[in-house]
Amino acid sequence: MIARHSRIVDRALTRLKLRQLRLLVAVGNHGNIQNAARELCISQPAATKMIQDLELDFEVKLFNRTNRGVVPTVFGETLIRHGKLIFAQVSNAAQELDDLNEGNSGRVVLGTLLAASTGLLPAAIDILLAERPKVAIKISEGTNEVLMPALLSGEIDMVVGRLPSHRHRDKIKQEKLFEDRIIATVGNLHPLADKRSVSFEQIKPYGWILPPLETTLRRQVDHFFVGEQQYLPPLAIESVSYLANRALLQSRDLIGLMPAEVIAQDIRNGYLSQLDWVVPFGQGPIGISYRNDTSLSPAGRAFRQALHEAAQQR
C-alpha cells in the first residue's frame, strides 16, 4: 500500500499537468467529454486520451459512461474536488501577490453566519486592521450549507459563526470561541413586548420569522413545534437577512429567533425588544471553521488570532 501510494505521488509530481486537472473539472461540470473538450479548445480524442492517462497514473477509474455522457466515480469525484482546491489555491496565490504588489499586507476571505456578523466579526476586523492597516478583506454571508462547500473548495479561508454540529466536521478544523443562545425577539409595538413571563400559549396566535430548512436551528424549531401538539404558526417567513428581519419585526406582530450576540445591540439601542420567554433550544458554540493550519496565509492566521482576542473582550 505504501509502495503504491509513493508510486502514484511520484507520477503526479513528475507527470501531472494543470491542463489535465482543468479537463477533469470541466468533464465533471458538463458530464460530457465533448463539451469539456470544446471548453478547453482541444479535440475530443485528445481529451479522452488525457483522461485515460490520468486513470493510468492514479490507477483508478475516474468516470463511468452512460447513454447521456459520463458520471464521475467516487475516485473521479475525489480528484475533481482536489483539482478545484488546487485551482482555488492558485487563484488565491495570484490574488495575494497582486494585493502585496499594490501595497496591501495580505488578504483574508471570510464566510460569516448570522451569529457572528454584527458583533464578533467587526470587533475582530478592528483588531486586525490595527495590526495590518492595509490588509484586503472580503466577507460573504450565508448558511453553513452554502459556506462550507466554499470553504472546502478553497474559495474562502474560514467560516465564522455557529459551528456545524454534524456535517463537514470530519473535513475541517474547528475552534470554539464562546457559547451563544437564541432569544425570541419582537418589535417594540408587539402586543407581547411588555408582558412578563410570556407562555407559549400566549405566543401561538402570532406569526414567526424562521431560519432556513437546512439549518440546525430550524430542525430544532420544527422538533419543538411538533412537541407542542403539532403546532403550526399562522404565518411563517423564512429568512436569513437580518436587515429584512429587523424591518419585519418593527412593522408587523411577528416573533423572530435570533442569536443573542446578533440582537444585543439593537435591544440596547431600543430598536427591538426581547420577548420574556426562555427559548428551550438553540444554544450552541460560536467559533471558527477552516481547512487546516497550512491553508491559512499569514493574514489569515492573524485574523484567526484577532477573532480569539475579540471573543475574550466580549
Backbone hydrogen bonds in HBPLUS format (Angstrom, degrees):
<---DONOR---> <-ACCEPTOR-->    atom                        ^
c    i                          cat <-CA-CA->   ^        H-A-AA   ^      H-
h    n   atom  resd res      DA  || num        DHA   H-A  angle D-A-AA Bond
n    s   type  num  typ     dist DA aas  dist angle  dist       angle   num
A0005-HIS N   A0001-MET O   2.96 MM   4  6.20 160.6  1.99 147.0 152.3     1
A0006-SER N   A0002-ILE O   2.90 MM   4  6.15 163.2  1.93 151.3 155.9     2
A0007-ARG N   A0003-ALA O   2.90 MM   4  6.06 152.4  1.98 144.4 152.4     3
A0008-ILE N   A0004-ARG O   2.96 MM   4  6.21 161.3  2.00 152.8 156.8     4
A0009-VAL N   A0005-HIS O   2.93 MM   4  6.15 164.1  1.95 153.7 158.5     5
A0010-ASP N   A0006-SER O   2.93 MM   4  6.06 159.0  1.97 145.6 151.5     6
A0011-ARG N   A0007-ARG O   3.05 MM   4  6.32 156.2  2.10 146.0 152.2     7
A0012-ALA N   A0008-ILE O   2.88 MM   4  6.12 160.8  1.91 151.8 157.5     8
A0013-LEU N   A0009-VAL O   2.93 MM   4  6.13 158.3  1.97 152.2 157.5     9
A0014-THR N   A0010-ASP O   3.08 MM   4  6.17 144.2  2.21 141.7 150.8    10
A0015-ARG N   A0011-ARG O   2.70 MM   4  5.47 152.8  1.77 153.2 158.6    11
A0016-LEU N   A0012-ALA O   3.21 MM   4  4.71 142.6  2.35 109.9 119.7    12
A0020-GLN N   A0017-LYS O   2.97 MM   3  5.35 130.5  2.23 105.2 117.5    13
A0021-LEU N   A0017-LYS O   3.32 MM   4  6.82 153.8  2.39 146.1 152.9    14
A0022-ARG N   A0018-LEU O   2.80 MM   4  6.10 152.6  1.88 149.9 158.3    15
A0023-LEU N   A0019-ARG O   3.01 MM   4  6.21 154.7  2.08 141.4 147.7    16
A0024-LEU N   A0020-GLN O   2.91 MM   4  6.20 158.1  1.96 146.8 153.2    17
A0025-VAL N   A0021-LEU O   2.94 MM   4  6.18 165.4  1.96 154.5 156.6    18
A0026-ALA N   A0022-ARG O   2.95 MM   4  6.11 157.5  2.00 144.6 151.6    19
A0027-VAL N   A0023-LEU O   2.81 MM   4  6.05 158.9  1.86 157.3 162.3    20
A0028-GLY N   A0024-LEU O   3.02 MM   4  6.26 155.9  2.08 145.0 151.9    21
A0029-ASN N   A0025-VAL O   2.91 MM   4  6.21 147.0  2.02 145.6 154.8    22
A0030-HIS N   A0026-ALA O   2.89 MM   4  6.10 160.3  1.93 153.0 157.8    23
A0031-GLY N   A0027-VAL O   2.65 MM   4  5.36 149.6  1.74 145.4 153.9    24
A0070-VAL N   A0031-GLY O   3.03 MM  39  5.19 162.6  2.06 122.0 127.1    25
A0036-ALA N   A0032-ASN O   3.21 MM   4  6.32 155.4  2.27 142.4 149.7    26
A0037-ALA N   A0033-ILE O   2.80 MM   4  5.98 156.7  1.86 152.9 159.2    27
A0038-ARG N   A0034-GLN O   2.97 MM   4  6.24 153.0  2.04 145.2 152.7    28
A0039-GLU N   A0035-ASN O   3.01 MM   4  6.27 150.9  2.10 142.4 149.9    29
A0040-LEU N   A0036-ALA O   3.15 MM   4  6.48 147.3  2.26 144.2 152.2    30
A0042-ILE N   A0037-ALA O   2.95 MM   5  5.16 171.8  1.95 144.2 147.0    31
A0041-CYS N   A0038-ARG O   3.10 MM   3  4.86 155.1  2.17  97.3 104.8    32
A0047-ALA N   A0043-SER O   2.99 MM   4  6.29 154.2  2.06 147.6 155.1    33
A0048-THR N   A0044-GLN O   2.85 MM   4  6.10 162.8  1.88 159.2 163.5    34
A0049-LYS N   A0045-PRO O   2.94 MM   4  6.14 156.3  2.00 145.6 152.0    35
A0050-MET N   A0046-ALA O   2.98 MM   4  6.23 151.6  2.06 145.3 152.7    36
A0051-ILE N   A0047-ALA O   3.07 MM   4  6.38 155.4  2.13 150.8 156.5    37
A0052-GLN N   A0048-THR O   2.98 MM   4  6.23 157.5  2.03 147.5 154.2    38
A0053-ASP N   A0049-LYS O   2.90 MM   4  6.15 152.8  1.98 147.6 154.8    39
A0054-LEU N   A0050-MET O   3.05 MM   4  6.32 150.4  2.14 140.8 148.6    40
A0055-GLU N   A0051-ILE O   2.94 MM   4  6.26 156.6  1.99 150.3 156.6    41
A0056-LEU N   A0052-GLN O   2.95 MM   4  6.23 150.7  2.04 146.2 154.2    42
A0057-ASP N   A0053-ASP O   2.90 MM   4  6.11 160.7  1.94 149.1 154.4    43
A0058-PHE N   A0054-LEU O   2.90 MM   4  6.05 163.2  1.93 154.8 158.7    44
A0059-GLU N   A0055-GLU O   2.78 MM   4  5.45 117.6  2.17 130.1 144.2    45
A0060-VAL N   A0055-GLU O   3.28 MM   5  5.30 136.5  2.48 133.0 143.1    46
A0073-THR N   A0062-LEU O   2.91 MM  11  5.35 165.5  1.93 125.4 128.8    47
A0064-ASN N   A0071-VAL O   2.80 MM   7  5.23 163.3  1.82 149.9 154.4    48
A0071-VAL N   A0064-ASN O   2.83 MM   7  5.23 157.4  1.88 149.3 156.9    49
A0066-THR N   A0069-GLY O   2.75 MM   3  5.21 171.3  1.76 151.5 150.0    50
A0069-GLY N   A0066-THR O   3.20 MM   3  5.21 159.4  2.24 102.9 109.1    51
A0077-GLU N   A0073-THR O   2.83 MM   4  6.13 162.5  1.86 157.4 161.2    52
A0078-THR N   A0074-VAL O   3.15 MM   4  6.22 151.7  2.23 133.0 140.3    53
A0079-LEU N   A0075-PHE O   2.99 MM   4  6.26 164.6  2.01 151.9 155.4    54
A0080-ILE N   A0076-GLY O   2.85 MM   4  5.99 156.4  1.90 151.5 158.6    55
A0081-ARG N   A0077-GLU O   2.96 MM   4  6.11 157.4  2.01 143.5 149.5    56
A0082-HIS N   A0078-THR O   3.05 MM   4  6.36 159.8  2.09 148.8 153.9    57
A0083-GLY N   A0079-LEU O   2.80 MM   4  5.95 148.6  1.89 142.1 152.0    58
A0084-LYS N   A0080-ILE O   2.89 MM   4  6.18 159.9  1.93 154.8 158.4    59
A0085-LEU N   A0081-ARG O   3.10 MM   4  6.34 152.9  2.17 142.1 149.7    60
A0086-ILE N   A0082-HIS O   2.89 MM   4  6.18 152.7  1.96 148.1 155.1    61
A0087-PHE N   A0083-GLY O   3.01 MM   4  6.34 162.2  2.04 154.1 157.9    62
A0088-ALA N   A0084-LYS O   2.88 MM   4  6.09 151.2  1.97 145.7 154.3    63
A0089-GLN N   A0085-LEU O   2.92 MM   4  6.13 153.8  1.99 146.2 153.1    64
A0090-VAL N   A0086-ILE O   2.92 MM   4  6.23 152.4  2.00 147.8 155.7    65
A0091-SER N   A0087-PHE O   2.94 MM   4  6.12 160.9  1.97 145.5 150.6    66
A0092-ASN N   A0088-ALA O   2.81 MM   4  6.04 155.2  1.87 145.8 153.4    67
A0093-ALA N   A0089-GLN O   2.83 MM   4  6.00 154.2  1.89 145.1 152.0    68
A0094-ALA N   A0090-VAL O   2.95 MM   4  6.22 160.7  1.99 149.6 154.5    69
A0095-GLN N   A0091-SER O   2.89 MM   4  6.12 158.4  1.93 148.5 154.9    70
A0096-GLU N   A0092-ASN O   2.81 MM   4  5.99 157.1  1.86 147.9 154.4    71
A0097-LEU N   A0093-ALA O   2.89 MM   4  6.10 159.0  1.93 149.9 155.6    72
A0098-ASP N   A0094-ALA O   2.94 MM   4  6.13 152.8  2.01 143.1 151.0    73
A0099-ASP N   A0095-GLN O   2.83 MM   4  6.11 153.8  1.90 147.2 154.7    74
A0100-LEU N   A0096-GLU O   2.89 MM   4  6.13 162.1  1.92 150.0 154.5    75
A0101-ASN N   A0097-LEU O   2.88 MM   4  6.07 150.8  1.97 143.1 151.6    76
A0102-GLU N   A0098-ASP O   3.02 MM   4  6.28 137.1  2.21 140.3 151.3    77
A0102-GLU N   A0099-ASP O   3.09 MM   3  5.12 127.6  2.38  94.4 108.2    78
A0104-ASN N   A0099-ASP O   2.81 MM   5  5.06 151.2  1.89 153.7 144.3    79
A0103-GLY N   A0100-LEU O   3.06 MM   3  5.05 159.7  2.10 103.0 108.4    80
A0136-ALA N   A0106-GLY O   2.91 MM  30  6.21 174.7  1.92 148.0 149.4    81
A0108-VAL N   A0136-ALA O   2.87 MM  28  6.35 150.7  1.95 157.8 167.3    82
A0138-LYS N   A0108-VAL O   2.94 MM  30  6.34 156.7  1.99 161.9 165.9    83
A0157-ASP N   A0109-VAL O   2.79 MM  48  5.32 154.6  1.85 139.3 147.7    84
A0110-LEU N   A0138-LYS O   2.74 MM  28  6.04 173.1  1.74 167.6 167.4    85
A0140-SER N   A0110-LEU O   2.84 MM  30  6.18 149.5  1.93 149.0 159.0    86
A0111-GLY N   A0158-MET O   2.87 MM  47  6.14 152.4  1.94 156.0 161.4    87
A0160-VAL N   A0111-GLY O   2.78 MM  49  6.22 156.5  1.83 158.5 163.5    88
A0112-THR N   A0140-SER O   2.80 MM  28  6.18 155.6  1.86 155.3 161.3    89
A0142-GLY N   A0112-THR O   3.20 MM  30  6.52 152.4  2.28 157.2 161.0    90
A0113-LEU N   A0160-VAL O   2.97 MM  47  6.29 162.0  2.00 160.2 161.1    91
A0116-ALA N   A0113-LEU O   3.04 MM   3  5.87 162.7  2.07 127.5 132.0    92
A0117-SER N   A0114-LEU O   3.24 MM   3  5.27 150.6  2.34 105.2 113.6    93
A0121-LEU N   A0116-ALA O   3.00 MM   5  5.72 162.9  2.03 163.8 164.7    94
A0123-ALA N   A0119-GLY O   3.27 MM   4  6.33 161.0  2.30 150.3 155.9    95
A0124-ALA N   A0120-LEU O   2.97 MM   4  6.19 157.7  2.02 154.7 161.0    96
A0125-ILE N   A0121-LEU O   2.95 MM   4  6.17 157.0  2.00 154.6 161.4    97
A0126-ASP N   A0122-PRO O   3.01 MM   4  6.24 154.4  2.08 146.3 152.5    98
A0127-ILE N   A0123-ALA O   3.17 MM   4  6.49 154.1  2.24 143.6 150.0    99
A0128-LEU N   A0124-ALA O   2.90 MM   4  6.18 160.8  1.94 151.8 157.1   100
A0129-LEU N   A0125-ILE O   2.85 MM   4  6.02 166.1  1.87 155.8 159.0   101
A0130-ALA N   A0126-ASP O   3.11 MM   4  6.23 139.1  2.28 139.1 149.1   102
A0131-GLU N   A0128-LEU O   3.02 MM   3  5.28 131.6  2.27 101.7 114.4   103
A0132-ARG N   A0128-LEU O   2.68 MM   4  5.86 161.4  1.72 156.5 163.3   104
A0135-VAL N   A0132-ARG O   3.15 MM   3  5.54 164.7  2.17 124.4 122.9   105
A0146-VAL N   A0143-THR O   3.05 MM   3  5.43 142.1  2.20 107.6 117.7   106
A0147-LEU N   A0143-THR O   2.88 MM   4  6.10 171.6  1.89 161.0 163.8   107
A0148-MET N   A0144-ASN O   2.94 MM   4  5.36 162.3  1.97 135.6 141.3   108
A0151-LEU N   A0147-LEU O   2.84 MM   4  6.13 144.4  1.96 148.9 160.0   109
A0151-LEU N   A0148-MET O   3.10 MM   3  4.89 118.0  2.50  91.5 107.0   110
A0152-LEU N   A0148-MET O   2.88 MM   4  6.15 164.4  1.90 157.6 160.8   111
A0153-SER N   A0149-PRO O   2.96 MM   4  6.10 144.3  2.09 141.9 151.1   112
A0155-GLU N   A0150-ALA O   2.89 MM   5  5.13 132.3  2.12 160.2 162.9   113
A0154-GLY N   A0151-LEU O   3.11 MM   3  5.22 156.8  2.17 104.0 111.2   114
A0159-VAL N   A0289-SER O   2.85 MM 130  5.06 157.2  1.90 145.4 153.2   115
A0289-SER N   A0159-VAL O   2.85 MM 130  5.06 155.0  1.91 150.1 156.9   116
A0161-GLY N   A0287-GLY O   3.01 MM 126  5.48 166.0  2.03 157.2 161.8   117
A0287-GLY N   A0161-GLY O   2.83 MM 126  5.48 169.4  1.84 146.4 146.4   118
A0163-LEU N   A0285-PRO O   3.01 MM 122  5.96 165.2  2.03 156.0 159.3   119
A0171-LYS N   A0168-HIS O   2.96 MM   3  5.44 160.1  2.00 117.4 124.0   120
A0173-LYS N   A0290-TYR O   2.74 MM 117  5.42 178.0  1.74 177.3 177.0   121
A0290-TYR N   A0173-LYS O   3.04 MM 117  5.42 157.0  2.09 147.4 154.1   122
A0175-GLU N   A0288-ILE O   2.91 MM 113  5.16 149.5  2.01 145.9 153.8   123
A0288-ILE N   A0175-GLU O   2.89 MM 113  5.16 154.5  1.96 142.1 148.8   124
A0177-LEU N   A0286-ILE O   2.74 MM 109  5.69 165.4  1.76 152.6 154.8   125
A0178-PHE N   A0286-ILE O   3.25 MM 108  5.47 156.1  2.31 143.5 148.2   126
A0286-ILE N   A0178-PHE O   2.75 MM 108  5.47 176.2  1.75 176.8 176.5   127
A0180-ASP N   A0284-GLY O   2.85 MM 104  5.60 175.6  1.85 161.3 161.6   128
A0284-GLY N   A0180-ASP O   2.96 MM 104  5.60 160.6  2.00 155.8 161.6   129
A0260-ALA N   A0181-ARG O   2.79 MM  79  5.73 164.8  1.81 173.1 170.4   130
A0183-ILE N   A0258-MET O   2.87 MM  75  5.58 168.4  1.88 161.3 161.6   131
A0258-MET N   A0183-ILE O   3.02 MM  75  5.58 170.1  2.03 162.7 163.1   132
A0275-LEU N   A0184-ALA O   2.81 MM  91  5.33 162.4  1.84 142.7 147.3   133
A0185-THR N   A0256-GLY O   2.74 MM  71  5.01 163.1  1.77 150.9 155.9   134
A0256-GLY N   A0185-THR O   2.85 MM  71  5.01 174.0  1.85 153.1 155.1   135
A0186-VAL N   A0273-SER O   2.92 MM  87  5.38 166.7  1.94 157.2 161.4   136
A0273-SER N   A0186-VAL O   2.85 MM  87  5.38 174.3  1.85 167.7 166.2   137
A0190-HIS N   A0187-GLY O   3.10 MM   3  5.34 165.2  2.12 112.5 116.6   138
A0193-ALA N   A0190-HIS O   2.96 MM   3  5.19 166.7  1.98 117.8 122.2   139
A0195-LYS N   A0192-LEU O   3.20 MM   3  5.11 157.3  2.25 102.8 109.7   140
A0198-VAL N   A0276-ASP O   2.90 MM  78  5.59 142.2  2.04 143.0 152.0   141
A0202-GLN N   A0199-SER O   3.12 MM   3  5.35 128.9  2.39 100.1 112.2   142
A0203-ILE N   A0200-PHE O   3.00 MM   3  4.86 127.7  2.29  93.1 107.8   143
A0204-LYS N   A0200-PHE O   3.04 MM   4  6.21 142.9  2.19 152.4 160.5   144
A0206-TYR N   A0203-ILE O   3.01 MM   3  5.93 170.0  2.02 138.5 141.8   145
A0255-ILE N   A0207-GLY O   2.92 MM  48  6.28 138.9  2.09 135.4 147.5   146
A0208-TRP N   A0235-LEU O   2.84 MM  27  6.20 157.9  1.89 150.2 153.0   147
A0237-ILE N   A0208-TRP O   2.93 MM  29  6.33 160.2  1.97 153.1 159.5   148
A0209-ILE N   A0255-ILE O   2.85 MM  46  6.11 150.0  1.94 152.0 151.1   149
A0210-LEU N   A0237-ILE O   2.75 MM  27  5.97 154.2  1.81 146.6 155.7   150
A0239-SER N   A0210-LEU O   3.02 MM  29  6.33 155.3  2.09 164.2 172.0   151
A0215-THR N   A0212-PRO O   3.20 MM   3  5.77 168.7  2.22 118.9 122.3   152
A0219-ARG N   A0215-THR O   3.25 MM   4  6.59 156.1  2.31 145.4 151.4   153
A0220-GLN N   A0216-THR O   3.04 MM   4  6.37 150.3  2.13 149.0 157.6   154
A0221-VAL N   A0217-LEU O   2.88 MM   4  6.19 153.4  1.95 149.5 157.3   155
A0222-ASP N   A0218-ARG O   2.88 MM   4  6.10 171.7  1.88 157.7 158.8   156
A0223-HIS N   A0219-ARG O   3.01 MM   4  6.12 154.7  2.07 140.2 147.4   157
A0224-PHE N   A0220-GLN O   2.98 MM   4  6.19 153.4  2.05 143.8 150.9   158
A0225-PHE N   A0221-VAL O   2.87 MM   4  6.21 160.6  1.91 156.7 162.1   159
A0226-VAL N   A0222-ASP O   2.97 MM   4  6.19 158.0  2.02 148.7 154.2   160
A0227-GLY N   A0223-HIS O   3.11 MM   4  6.36 153.2  2.18 142.2 149.2   161
A0228-GLU N   A0224-PHE O   3.05 MM   4  6.37 123.3  2.39 139.5 154.8   162
A0228-GLU N   A0225-PHE O   3.03 MM   3  5.01 139.0  2.20  95.8 108.1   163
A0231-TYR N   A0225-PHE O   2.98 MM   6  5.05 138.3  2.16 146.3 134.1   164
A0230-GLN N   A0226-VAL O   3.10 MM   4  4.11 169.5  2.11 119.8 119.1   165
A0245-ASN N   A0241-SER O   2.89 MM   4  6.06 161.0  1.93 151.4 157.5   166
A0246-ARG N   A0242-TYR O   2.85 MM   4  6.03 162.0  1.88 153.5 157.8   167
A0247-ALA N   A0243-LEU O   3.10 MM   4  6.28 162.7  2.14 145.0 149.5   168
A0248-LEU N   A0244-ALA O   2.93 MM   4  6.15 158.5  1.98 151.5 157.5   169
A0249-LEU N   A0245-ASN O   2.93 MM   4  6.13 159.4  1.97 152.0 157.3   170
A0250-GLN N   A0246-ARG O   3.04 MM   4  6.24 147.9  2.14 144.7 153.4   171
A0251-SER N   A0247-ALA O   3.07 MM   4  6.22 133.5  2.29 140.1 152.0   172
A0251-SER N   A0248-LEU O   3.24 MM   3  5.16 131.7  2.49  92.9 105.5   173
A0252-ARG N   A0248-LEU O   2.87 MM   4  5.73 141.5  2.02 152.4 158.9   174
A0254-LEU N   A0252-ARG O   2.90 MM   2  5.55 136.7  2.09 102.7  90.0   175
A0262-VAL N   A0259-PRO O   2.93 MM   3  5.35 131.9  2.16 109.3 121.8   176
A0263-ILE N   A0259-PRO O   3.23 MM   4  6.54 160.2  2.27 159.5 164.5   177
A0264-ALA N   A0260-ALA O   3.12 MM   4  5.77 138.0  2.30 147.8 154.2   178
A0267-ILE N   A0263-ILE O   3.08 MM   4  6.31 152.9  2.16 158.8 167.3   179
A0268-ARG N   A0264-ALA O   2.92 MM   4  6.17 160.4  1.96 151.9 157.6   180
A0269-ASN N   A0265-GLN O   2.91 MM   4  6.10 152.4  1.98 146.7 154.3   181
A0271-TYR N   A0266-ASP O   2.88 MM   5  5.21 147.3  1.98 162.5 163.5   182
A0270-GLY N   A0267-ILE O   3.12 MM   3  5.08 155.0  2.19  99.8 107.5   183
A0277-TRP N   A0275-LEU O   2.76 MM   2  5.49 139.3  1.92 104.6  92.1   184
A0295-SER N   A0292-ASN O   3.09 MM   3  5.41 146.0  2.21 106.6 116.6   185
A0296-LEU N   A0293-ASP O   3.33 MM   3  5.80 161.4  2.36 110.5 115.7   186
A0300-GLY N   A0297-SER O   2.95 MM   3  4.86 113.2  2.41  94.8 111.8   187
A0301-ARG N   A0297-SER O   2.84 MM   4  6.18 158.3  1.89 161.1 166.6   188
A0302-ALA N   A0298-PRO O   2.97 MM   4  6.15 151.5  2.05 141.4 149.5   189
A0303-PHE N   A0299-ALA O   2.94 MM   4  6.20 147.8  2.04 143.3 151.9   190
A0304-ARG N   A0300-GLY O   2.95 MM   4  6.23 152.9  2.02 147.0 154.5   191
A0305-GLN N   A0301-ARG O   3.08 MM   4  6.34 157.3  2.13 145.1 150.4   192
A0306-ALA N   A0302-ALA O   2.95 MM   4  6.22 148.1  2.05 139.3 148.8   193
A0307-LEU N   A0303-PHE O   2.89 MM   4  6.19 147.6  1.99 149.7 157.4   194
A0308-HIS N   A0304-ARG O   3.22 MM   4  6.60 152.9  2.30 145.1 151.3   195
A0309-GLU N   A0305-GLN O   3.03 MM   4  6.36 156.4  2.09 149.0 155.6   196
A0310-ALA N   A0306-ALA O   2.85 MM   4  6.06 157.8  1.90 148.7 154.9   197
A0311-ALA N   A0307-LEU O   2.94 MM   4  6.11 153.9  2.00 145.6 152.5   198
A0312-GLN N   A0308-HIS O   3.09 MM   4  6.32 151.2  2.18 144.0 151.0   199
A0313-GLN N   A0309-GLU O   3.13 MM   4  6.36 135.0  2.34 140.7 152.3   200
A0313-GLN N   A0310-ALA O   3.22 MM   3  5.14 131.4  2.47  92.6 105.4   201
A0314-ARG N   A0311-ALA O   3.37 MM   3  5.46 162.8  2.40 102.6 107.6   202
